[in-house]
Amino acid sequence: MSTNTPNQSLALNAAVSAQNPNQAPIAILDSGVGGLSIAQCIKQQLPYENLLYVADTLYAPYGDKSAAFIQQRLNEIAQWCITRDAKALVVACNTATVNAIDQLRQQVSLPVIGVEPAIKPATKISKNNKVAILVTKATAANQRFLNLVAQYRDSCQVSIQPCPGLVELIEQNKQDTAECRALLSGYLRPLMAAGVDTLVLGCTHYPLIMSLIKEVCGNELNIMETARPVTAQLQRQLTHYQLLNDSNKLGTSRFYSSKFNKEQQALFNHILPEPVQLHSFP
């Protein structure tokens, strides 16, 4: 039985994609491992789709980077994915979405799905009109994000809570440590004391510490994340452009990181339900 080298496998995938664009992969882009929460949801809801995941961990987190830098990185990664015949791009990063997705959509001719905080549904389910959004530093200062808050806040009091340091701990595989718990508590307890009853996770990394958030806040808090809405929008776009995979075989997934090392490999395997082989990007 013969086996393909990585380059041969890519060539084979490209040939298959050229013959049947529906079987081309969906590219999922993030600054690190946060987008894995969305990748897992896509895998569950669209099991026949092939996935290509790129973590730009060498430059994570994006939360302390300039908009120009984020745009440059997102464009480079998107073009790399396109050379591998991606049929759609999922920008699985809130910070990249608010800082770079509009200009990316002007440059590519395939569906681009972004991630936006679930502000509108949060304001609908809050019983006391007190909502908080956990975000990165870059998102908190972004005008596109602030416009979304102003548009959907309705009569709610919306607290925007930047969480510097949190993404870094998750990327370092320290999400189960006392250090992470203490940092998170410092961000959440004032919000709870202010009476917030609905919490929006405005970064795709934060669902990875959902159990810790519930441990700090209790089970009475409404917690809103975006994996399912993003997956639903992806499915709508694929259906609209007739790009849903028509194969009856379960899809495959390939994972890449711009900071390829054994620690990254361990982090991916810690987060994902099954062990995976991590590859170096580019």
C-alpha contacts under 8 A as a table, 3 or more apart, distances in Angstrom:
res1	aa1	res2	aa2	distance
4	N	7	N	7.75
4	N	8	Q	5.36
4	N	9	S	5.49
5	T	8	Q	5.06
5	T	9	S	6.05
6	P	9	S	5.00
6	P	10	L	6.23
7	N	10	L	5.09
7	N	11	A	6.21
8	Q	11	A	5.01
8	Q	12	L	6.08
9	S	12	L	4.99
9	S	13	N	6.07
10	L	13	N	4.99
10	L	14	A	6.09
10	L	84	R	7.25
11	A	14	A	5.05
11	A	15	A	6.24
12	L	15	A	5.08
12	L	16	V	6.23
13	N	16	V	5.09
13	N	17	S	6.06
13	N	24	A	7.62
13	N	84	R	7.98
14	A	17	S	5.01
14	A	18	A	6.14
14	A	24	A	7.85
14	A	84	R	6.41
14	A	85	D	6.23
15	A	18	A	5.15
15	A	19	Q	6.39
16	V	19	Q	5.18
16	V	20	N	6.05
16	V	21	P	7.82
16	V	23	Q	7.28
16	V	24	A	7.55
17	S	20	N	4.99
17	S	21	P	4.77
17	S	22	N	7.27
17	S	23	Q	5.86
17	S	24	A	4.77
17	S	85	D	6.53
18	A	21	P	5.93
18	A	85	D	8.00
20	N	23	Q	5.76
20	N	24	A	7.28
21	P	24	A	5.19
21	P	87	K	7.10
21	P	243	L	7.05
22	N	87	K	7.65
22	N	242	Q	7.73
22	N	243	L	4.77
22	N	244	L	5.68
22	N	245	N	4.66
22	N	246	D	6.66
23	Q	49	E	7.10
23	Q	50	N	6.94
23	Q	244	L	7.88
23	Q	245	N	5.21
23	Q	246	D	7.39
23	Q	247	S	7.32
24	A	50	N	6.78
24	A	85	D	6.08
24	A	86	A	5.79
24	A	87	K	5.75
24	A	245	N	7.99
25	P	49	E	6.80
25	P	50	N	4.55
25	P	51	L	5.02
25	P	52	L	6.04
25	P	85	D	7.00
25	P	86	A	4.99
25	P	87	K	6.07
25	P	88	A	7.55
26	I	49	E	7.21
26	I	50	N	6.20
26	I	51	L	4.91
26	I	52	L	5.96
26	I	86	A	5.51
26	I	87	K	5.78
26	I	88	A	5.11
26	I	89	L	6.17
26	I	90	V	7.42
27	A	51	L	6.02
27	A	52	L	4.61
27	A	53	Y	5.82
27	A	54	V	7.57
27	A	81	C	6.42
27	A	86	A	5.78
27	A	87	K	7.61
27	A	88	A	6.16
27	A	89	L	4.89
27	A	90	V	6.09
28	I	35	G	7.26
28	I	39	A	7.09
28	I	51	L	7.28
28	I	52	L	6.08
28	I	53	Y	4.73
28	I	54	V	6.27
28	I	89	L	6.01
28	I	90	V	4.70
28	I	91	V	6.10
28	I	92	A	6.23
29	L	35	G	7.09
29	L	53	Y	6.12
29	L	54	V	5.11
29	L	55	A	6.36
29	L	56	D	7.88
29	L	74	L	7.83
29	L	77	I	7.56
29	L	78	A	7.79
29	L	89	L	7.37
29	L	90	V	6.14
29	L	91	V	5.02
29	L	92	A	5.59
29	L	93	C	7.30
30	D	33	V	7.01
30	D	34	G	6.85
30	D	35	G	5.54
30	D	54	V	6.43
30	D	55	A	5.19
30	D	56	D	6.29
30	D	91	V	6.38
30	D	92	A	5.26
30	D	93	C	5.18
30	D	96	A	7.76
31	S	34	G	7.56
31	S	55	A	5.40
31	S	56	D	4.51
31	S	57	T	5.66
31	S	59	Y	6.96
31	S	60	A	5.24
31	S	61	P	6.10
31	S	62	Y	6.09
31	S	93	C	6.82
32	G	35	G	7.07
32	G	54	V	7.87
32	G	55	A	4.31
32	G	56	D	5.38
32	G	57	T	4.63
32	G	60	A	6.05
32	G	61	P	7.27
32	G	171	E	6.89
32	G	257	S	7.76
33	V	36	L	5.50
33	V	55	A	6.21
33	V	57	T	7.79
33	V	171	E	6.78
33	V	205	H	6.84
33	V	268	F	7.24
34	G	37	S	6.13
34	G	38	I	7.93
34	G	92	A	7.58
34	G	93	C	7.27
34	G	203	C	7.56
34	G	204	T	4.70
34	G	205	H	3.65
34	G	206	Y	7.26
34	G	207	P	7.94
34	G	208	L	7.14
35	G	38	I	5.19
35	G	39	A	6.18
35	G	92	A	4.85
35	G	93	C	6.42
35	G	204	T	5.69
35	G	205	H	6.87
36	L	39	A	4.69
36	L	40	Q	5.97
36	L	271	I	7.84
36	L	272	L	7.60
37	S	40	Q	5.44
37	S	41	C	6.57
37	S	204	T	6.78
37	S	205	H	7.55
37	S	207	P	6.80
37	S	208	L	6.84
37	S	227	A	6.69
38	I	41	C	5.09
38	I	42	I	6.21
38	I	92	A	6.76
38	I	204	T	7.56
38	I	226	T	7.86
38	I	227	A	4.74
38	I	228	R	7.70
38	I	230	V	7.59
38	I	231	T	7.43
39	A	42	I	5.12
39	A	43	K	6.12
39	A	51	L	7.91
39	A	53	Y	7.75
40	Q	43	K	5.01
40	Q	44	Q	6.24
40	Q	272	L	7.84
41	C	44	Q	5.07
41	C	45	Q	6.10
41	C	227	A	6.14
41	C	228	R	6.59
41	C	231	T	6.85
42	I	45	Q	5.18
42	I	46	L	5.47
42	I	47	P	7.36
42	I	227	A	7.98
42	I	231	T	5.57
43	K	46	L	5.37
43	K	47	P	4.95
43	K	48	Y	7.93
43	K	49	E	7.33
44	Q	47	P	5.59
45	Q	231	T	7.41
46	L	49	E	5.81
46	L	235	Q	7.89
47	P	250	L	5.72
47	P	251	G	6.01
48	Y	245	N	6.29
48	Y	246	D	7.89
48	Y	247	S	6.61
48	Y	248	N	6.67
48	Y	249	K	5.98
48	Y	250	L	4.45
48	Y	251	G	4.37
49	E	244	L	7.56
49	E	245	N	5.81
49	E	250	L	7.20
49	E	251	G	4.74
49	E	252	T	7.30
50	N	251	G	4.46
50	N	252	T	4.84
50	N	253	S	5.77
51	L	251	G	7.35
51	L	252	T	6.29
51	L	253	S	4.55
51	L	254	R	6.35
52	L	81	C	7.89
52	L	86	A	7.94
52	L	253	S	5.87
52	L	254	R	5.05
52	L	255	F	6.17
52	L	256	Y	7.88
53	Y	253	S	7.53
53	Y	254	R	6.19
53	Y	255	F	4.79
53	Y	256	Y	6.03
54	V	77	I	7.72
54	V	255	F	6.15
54	V	256	Y	4.77
54	V	257	S	5.76
54	V	258	S	7.85
54	V	281	F	7.41
55	A	255	F	7.91
55	A	256	Y	6.12
55	A	257	S	4.65
55	A	258	S	6.46
56	D	59	Y	5.94
56	D	60	A	6.43
56	D	257	S	5.84
56	D	258	S	5.06
56	D	259	K	7.22
57	T	60	A	4.72
57	T	61	P	7.39
57	T	171	E	7.88
57	T	257	S	6.19
57	T	258	S	5.62
57	T	259	K	5.42
58	L	257	S	7.82
58	L	258	S	5.28
58	L	259	K	4.72
59	Y	62	Y	6.83
60	A	63	G	7.88
60	A	168	E	7.56
60	A	171	E	7.92
61	P	64	D	6.58
61	P	65	K	7.65
61	P	167	V	6.48
61	P	168	E	6.54
62	Y	65	K	5.15
62	Y	70	I	6.77
62	Y	95	T	6.56
62	Y	96	A	7.29
62	Y	138	A	7.50
63	G	95	T	6.30
63	G	136	T	5.06
63	G	137	K	5.31
63	G	138	A	4.62
63	G	139	T	6.89
63	G	164	P	7.93
64	D	136	T	7.91
64	D	137	K	6.33
64	D	138	A	5.87
65	K	69	F	6.45
65	K	70	I	6.65
65	K	138	A	7.08
66	S	69	F	5.27
66	S	70	I	6.34
66	S	138	A	7.73
67	A	70	I	5.13
67	A	71	Q	6.11
67	A	99	N	5.40
67	A	100	A	6.99
68	A	71	Q	5.16
68	A	72	Q	6.23
69	F	72	Q	5.10
69	F	73	R	6.28
70	I	73	R	5.24
70	I	74	L	6.03
70	I	96	A	6.33
70	I	99	N	6.98
70	I	100	A	6.59
71	Q	74	L	5.16
71	Q	75	N	6.01
71	Q	96	A	7.51
71	Q	99	N	6.98
71	Q	100	A	4.87
71	Q	101	I	7.96
71	Q	103	Q	7.85
71	Q	104	L	7.76
72	Q	75	N	5.28
72	Q	76	E	6.24
73	R	76	E	5.16
73	R	77	I	6.18
74	L	77	I	5.24
74	L	78	A	5.96
74	L	96	A	7.38
74	L	100	A	7.22
74	L	104	L	7.78
75	N	78	A	5.09
75	N	79	Q	6.12
75	N	104	L	6.50
76	E	79	Q	5.29
76	E	80	W	6.28
77	I	80	W	5.05
77	I	81	C	6.25
78	A	81	C	5.08
78	A	82	I	6.19
78	A	89	L	7.34
79	Q	82	I	4.95
79	Q	83	T	6.34
80	W	83	T	5.23
80	W	84	R	6.71
80	W	282	P	7.71
81	C	84	R	5.05
81	C	85	D	6.67
81	C	86	A	5.65
82	I	85	D	4.94
82	I	86	A	5.00
82	I	87	K	7.64
83	T	86	A	7.43
86	A	89	L	7.10
87	K	110	L	6.41
87	K	111	P	7.43
87	K	243	L	7.49
88	A	110	L	5.70
88	A	111	P	4.93
88	A	112	V	6.01
88	A	113	I	7.86
88	A	238	L	7.94
89	L	110	L	7.48
89	L	111	P	6.28
89	L	112	V	4.76
89	L	113	I	6.22
90	V	112	V	5.87
90	V	113	I	4.75
90	V	114	G	5.96
90	V	234	L	7.80
91	V	94	N	7.92
91	V	96	A	7.00
91	V	97	T	6.33
91	V	101	I	7.61
91	V	112	V	7.24
91	V	113	I	6.08
91	V	114	G	4.85
91	V	115	V	6.63
92	A	97	T	7.79
92	A	114	G	6.41
92	A	115	V	5.96
92	A	204	T	6.82
93	C	96	A	5.32
93	C	97	T	6.07
93	C	114	G	7.53
93	C	115	V	6.26
93	C	203	C	6.60
93	C	204	T	5.91
94	N	97	T	5.01
94	N	98	V	6.31
94	N	114	G	7.61
94	N	115	V	5.36
94	N	116	E	6.09
94	N	117	P	7.49
94	N	139	T	7.25
94	N	202	G	6.50
94	N	203	C	5.36
94	N	204	T	6.68
95	T	98	V	5.52
95	T	99	N	6.16
95	T	136	T	7.09
95	T	138	A	6.43
95	T	139	T	5.28
95	T	203	C	7.36
96	A	99	N	5.16
96	A	100	A	5.41
96	A	101	I	6.73
97	T	100	A	5.60
97	T	101	I	4.89
97	T	102	D	7.92
97	T	114	G	5.51
97	T	115	V	6.05
97	T	116	E	7.27
98	V	101	I	6.56
98	V	116	E	7.80
98	V	139	T	6.90
98	V	142	N	6.88
98	V	144	R	5.94
98	V	145	F	6.19
99	N	102	D	7.94
99	N	139	T	7.92
99	N	142	N	7.15
99	N	144	R	7.80
100	A	103	Q	5.85
100	A	104	L	6.32
101	I	104	L	4.93
101	I	105	R	6.14
101	I	112	V	7.93
101	I	114	G	6.97
102	D	105	R	5.35
102	D	106	Q	6.75
103	Q	106	Q	5.21
103	Q	107	Q	6.73
104	L	107	Q	5.22
104	L	108	V	6.50
105	R	108	V	5.61
105	R	109	S	7.50
105	R	112	V	6.46
106	Q	109	S	7.94
111	P	237	Q	6.69
111	P	238	L	7.85
113	I	230	V	7.22
113	I	233	Q	7.24
113	I	234	L	6.42
114	G	230	V	7.29
115	V	226	T	6.95
115	V	230	V	6.50
116	E	202	G	7.32
116	E	226	T	7.31
117	P	133	I	7.86
117	P	200	V	6.60
117	P	201	L	6.76
117	P	202	G	4.95
117	P	203	C	7.80
117	P	225	E	7.22
117	P	226	T	6.73
118	A	121	P	5.83
118	A	122	A	6.14
118	A	200	V	6.30
118	A	201	L	7.90
118	A	202	G	7.80
118	A	224	M	6.30
118	A	225	E	6.59
118	A	226	T	6.51
119	I	122	A	5.10
119	I	123	T	6.31
119	I	133	I	7.98
119	I	148	L	7.82
119	I	149	V	6.74
119	I	152	Y	6.35
119	I	153	R	7.03
119	I	200	V	6.88
120	K	123	T	5.37
120	K	124	K	6.56
120	K	152	Y	5.12
120	K	153	R	6.86
121	P	124	K	5.03
121	P	125	I	6.47
122	A	125	I	5.45
122	A	126	S	6.13
122	A	131	V	6.98
122	A	198	T	6.40
122	A	199	L	7.58
122	A	200	V	6.99
122	A	224	M	6.82
123	T	126	S	5.41
123	T	129	N	6.66
123	T	130	K	7.98
123	T	131	V	6.82
123	T	152	Y	7.56
123	T	153	R	6.37
123	T	154	D	7.23
123	T	156	C	6.32
125	I	198	T	7.73
126	S	129	N	5.27
126	S	130	K	6.56
126	S	131	V	6.91
126	S	197	D	6.31
126	S	198	T	5.74
126	S	222	N	7.77
127	K	130	K	7.82
127	K	197	D	7.29
128	N	196	V	7.87
128	N	197	D	7.07
129	N	155	S	6.95
129	N	156	C	4.40
129	N	157	Q	6.01
130	K	156	C	5.76
130	K	157	Q	4.97
130	K	158	V	6.15
130	K	159	S	7.86
130	K	195	G	6.80
130	K	196	V	4.78
130	K	197	D	6.13
130	K	198	T	6.78
131	V	156	C	6.84
131	V	157	Q	6.17
131	V	158	V	4.80
131	V	159	S	6.25
131	V	196	V	5.50
131	V	197	D	6.43
131	V	198	T	4.95
131	V	199	L	5.94
131	V	200	V	7.50
132	A	158	V	5.44
132	A	159	S	4.47
132	A	160	I	5.84
132	A	161	Q	6.98
132	A	191	L	7.14
132	A	196	V	6.48
132	A	198	T	6.47
132	A	199	L	5.01
132	A	200	V	6.12
133	I	158	V	7.38
133	I	159	S	6.24
133	I	160	I	5.01
133	I	161	Q	5.89
133	I	199	L	5.87
133	I	200	V	4.57
133	I	201	L	6.04
133	I	202	G	5.98
134	L	160	I	6.44
134	L	161	Q	4.95
134	L	162	P	5.99
134	L	163	C	6.62
134	L	199	L	7.49
134	L	200	V	6.26
134	L	201	L	5.28
134	L	202	G	5.20
134	L	203	C	7.15
135	V	139	T	6.07
135	V	140	A	6.19
135	V	160	I	7.24
135	V	161	Q	6.11
135	V	162	P	4.90
135	V	163	C	6.07
135	V	201	L	7.04
135	V	202	G	4.74
135	V	203	C	5.66
136	T	139	T	5.30
136	T	140	A	6.25
136	T	162	P	5.11
136	T	163	C	5.55
136	T	164	P	6.32
136	T	202	G	7.72
136	T	203	C	6.88
137	K	140	A	5.23
137	K	141	A	6.61
137	K	162	P	5.20
137	K	163	C	6.75
137	K	164	P	6.28
138	A	141	A	5.44
138	A	142	N	6.25
139	T	142	N	5.05
139	T	145	F	6.54
140	A	145	F	7.21
140	A	146	L	7.41
140	A	160	I	6.83
140	A	161	Q	7.56
140	A	162	P	6.14
141	A	145	F	7.87
141	A	146	L	7.53
142	N	145	F	5.41
142	N	146	L	6.31
143	Q	146	L	4.91
143	Q	147	N	5.99
144	R	147	N	5.14
144	R	148	L	6.41
145	F	148	L	5.07
145	F	149	V	6.41
146	L	149	V	5.07
146	L	150	A	6.24
147	N	150	A	5.03
147	N	151	Q	5.99
148	L	151	Q	5.00
148	L	152	Y	6.15
149	V	152	Y	5.44
149	V	153	R	5.51
149	V	158	V	7.73
150	A	153	R	5.58
150	A	154	D	7.79
151	Q	154	D	7.31
153	R	156	C	5.40
153	R	157	Q	7.26
153	R	158	V	6.66
159	S	191	L	7.93
161	Q	187	Y	7.10
163	C	166	L	5.90
163	C	184	L	7.91
163	C	187	Y	6.82
164	P	167	V	7.34
165	G	168	E	5.23
165	G	169	L	6.43
165	G	183	L	7.87
166	L	169	L	5.32
166	L	170	I	6.48
166	L	180	C	6.98
166	L	183	L	7.22
166	L	184	L	7.28
167	V	170	I	5.11
167	V	171	E	6.10
167	V	205	H	6.44
167	V	206	Y	7.80
168	E	171	E	5.07
168	E	172	Q	6.18
169	L	172	Q	5.00
169	L	173	N	6.34
169	L	174	K	5.05
169	L	175	Q	6.01
169	L	180	C	6.58
170	I	173	N	5.07
170	I	174	K	5.55
170	I	175	Q	4.98
170	I	205	H	7.32
171	E	174	K	7.47
171	E	267	L	7.68
172	Q	175	Q	7.95
172	Q	267	L	7.78
173	N	176	D	7.79
173	N	267	L	5.87
174	K	177	T	5.43
174	K	179	E	7.88
174	K	180	C	6.71
175	Q	180	C	5.67
175	Q	181	R	7.79
175	Q	209	I	6.57
176	D	180	C	6.78
176	D	181	R	7.48
176	D	212	L	7.94
177	T	180	C	5.36
177	T	181	R	6.42
178	A	181	R	4.97
178	A	182	A	6.03
179	E	182	A	5.23
179	E	183	L	6.23
180	C	183	L	5.16
180	C	184	L	6.06
181	R	184	L	5.20
181	R	185	S	6.00
181	R	212	L	6.99
182	A	185	S	5.10
182	A	186	G	6.26
183	L	186	G	5.21
183	L	187	Y	6.72
184	L	187	Y	5.23
184	L	188	L	6.16
184	L	213	I	7.54
185	S	188	L	5.05
185	S	189	R	5.60
185	S	216	V	6.33
186	G	189	R	5.99
186	G	190	P	7.30
187	Y	190	P	6.65
187	Y	191	L	7.33
188	L	191	L	5.27
188	L	192	M	6.30
188	L	216	V	7.49
188	L	217	C	7.29
189	R	192	M	5.01
189	R	193	A	6.06
189	R	216	V	7.74
189	R	217	C	7.56
190	P	193	A	4.93
190	P	194	A	6.16
191	L	194	A	5.05
191	L	195	G	6.61
191	L	196	V	5.73
192	M	195	G	5.16
192	M	196	V	5.37
192	M	197	D	7.54
192	M	217	C	7.19
193	A	196	V	7.55
196	V	199	L	7.34
197	D	220	E	7.67
197	D	221	L	5.20
197	D	222	N	6.20
198	T	221	L	5.72
198	T	222	N	4.48
198	T	223	I	5.93
198	T	224	M	7.56
199	L	221	L	7.03
199	L	222	N	6.00
199	L	223	I	4.83
199	L	224	M	6.15
200	V	223	I	5.90
200	V	224	M	4.71
200	V	225	E	6.28
201	L	204	T	7.34
201	L	206	Y	6.14
201	L	207	P	7.10
201	L	223	I	7.25
201	L	224	M	6.03
201	L	225	E	5.28
201	L	226	T	7.87
202	G	206	Y	7.65
202	G	225	E	7.41
203	C	206	Y	5.68
204	T	207	P	6.29
204	T	208	L	7.89
204	T	225	E	7.93
204	T	226	T	7.75
205	H	208	L	5.68
205	H	209	I	7.69
206	Y	209	I	5.53
206	Y	210	M	6.72
207	P	210	M	4.85
207	P	225	E	6.99
208	L	271	I	7.74
209	I	212	L	5.25
209	I	213	I	6.30
210	M	213	I	5.03
210	M	214	K	6.24
211	S	214	K	5.16
211	S	215	E	6.09
212	L	215	E	4.86
212	L	216	V	6.32
213	I	216	V	5.25
213	I	217	C	6.02
213	I	218	G	7.89
214	K	217	C	5.02
214	K	218	G	4.90
214	K	219	N	5.93
215	E	218	G	5.59
215	E	219	N	7.99
217	C	220	E	7.78
217	C	221	L	6.77
218	G	221	L	6.59
219	N	222	N	7.97
225	E	228	R	7.96
226	T	229	P	5.43
226	T	230	V	6.03
227	A	230	V	5.29
227	A	231	T	6.16
228	R	231	T	5.06
228	R	232	A	6.09
229	P	232	A	5.03
229	P	233	Q	6.17
230	V	233	Q	5.12
230	V	234	L	6.13
231	T	234	L	4.98
231	T	235	Q	6.17
232	A	235	Q	5.10
232	A	236	R	6.26
233	Q	236	R	5.02
233	Q	237	Q	6.22
234	L	237	Q	5.15
234	L	238	L	6.14
235	Q	238	L	5.13
235	Q	239	T	6.03
235	Q	244	L	7.60
236	R	239	T	5.12
236	R	240	H	6.03
237	Q	240	H	5.01
237	Q	241	Y	6.21
238	L	241	Y	5.31
238	L	242	Q	5.79
238	L	243	L	4.69
238	L	244	L	5.25
239	T	242	Q	4.86
239	T	243	L	6.09
239	T	244	L	5.88
240	H	243	L	7.70
247	S	250	L	7.94
254	R	277	Q	7.65
254	R	278	L	7.48
254	R	279	H	7.84
255	F	276	V	7.67
255	F	277	Q	7.03
255	F	278	L	5.22
255	F	279	H	6.08
256	Y	260	F	7.73
256	Y	278	L	5.62
256	Y	279	H	4.58
256	Y	280	S	5.41
256	Y	281	F	5.42
256	Y	282	P	7.96
257	S	260	F	5.33
257	S	264	Q	7.76
257	S	278	L	7.13
257	S	279	H	6.40
257	S	280	S	5.36
257	S	281	F	5.18
258	S	280	S	6.02
258	S	281	F	4.63
258	S	282	P	6.72
259	K	264	Q	7.23
259	K	280	S	7.19
259	K	281	F	7.65
260	F	264	Q	6.19
260	F	265	Q	7.51
260	F	278	L	7.46
260	F	279	H	6.79
260	F	280	S	5.16
260	F	281	F	7.47
261	N	264	Q	5.38
261	N	265	Q	6.41
262	K	265	Q	4.92
262	K	266	A	6.13
263	E	266	A	5.07
263	E	267	L	6.17
264	Q	267	L	4.99
264	Q	268	F	6.23
264	Q	278	L	7.96
265	Q	268	F	5.34
265	Q	269	N	6.30
265	Q	277	Q	7.37
265	Q	278	L	5.89
266	A	269	N	5.14
266	A	270	H	6.02
267	L	270	H	4.99
267	L	271	I	6.32
268	F	271	I	5.30
268	F	272	L	5.99
268	F	275	P	7.86
268	F	276	V	7.41
268	F	278	L	7.86
269	N	272	L	5.29
269	N	273	P	7.37
269	N	274	E	6.74
269	N	275	P	5.03
269	N	276	V	6.36
270	H	273	P	7.76
272	L	275	P	6.89
272	L	276	V	7.98
